[in-house]
Amino acid sequence: MKNRLIVLPFATVALIAALAGCSGTGSGGAGTASATADSGSQKTTVGGVVLVPSDAAASEKAETCVPTSDFADVKEGTPVEITNDGGDKLGEAKLTPLSAQGDDCALSFFISDLKRGEKDYKVTVGERDGGSFAENDLFAAGERRITLK
């Protein structure tokens, strides 16, 4: 099963977190991320929600959302990192729990002060490759999806 990181406008992620009664940072599996820039600034905040399949039986026992064994590494505290082509770390966050969403566990993250002006931005969730985005693609309004490998 493939999992995605979905990139959305920052306000959308903030709204999802507010509706779920959550705040903080987090991400893993299939999810959402957003970007918003302060006009005149060369830095941006990127946020996201990552969805991973839930292990229904384990989640019921634990009374919290537990990912399936295929995605046991994508959980609360998993680092999310964005680097440039040269491997320089541009921003990082840790996944925080958001909520169960249907058959998935949702985790969120927010990275403040992400530097703009790079050619490409590589996203990593834990040890999983989330792919690369051109600057215009990462910071454009709307949703972007990447498959974690």
Beta strands, then each sheet from edge to edge (+ up, - down):
strand 1: 4-7
strand 2: 30-37
strand 3: 43-53
strand 4: 79-83
strand 5: 89-94
strand 6: 96-101
strand 7: 104-115
strand 8: 120-125
strand 9: 128-134
strand 10: 144-147
sheet 1: 6+ 7- 3+ 1- 2-
sheet 2: 6+ 7- 3+ 1- 10+
sheet 3: 5+ 4- 8+ 9-
end
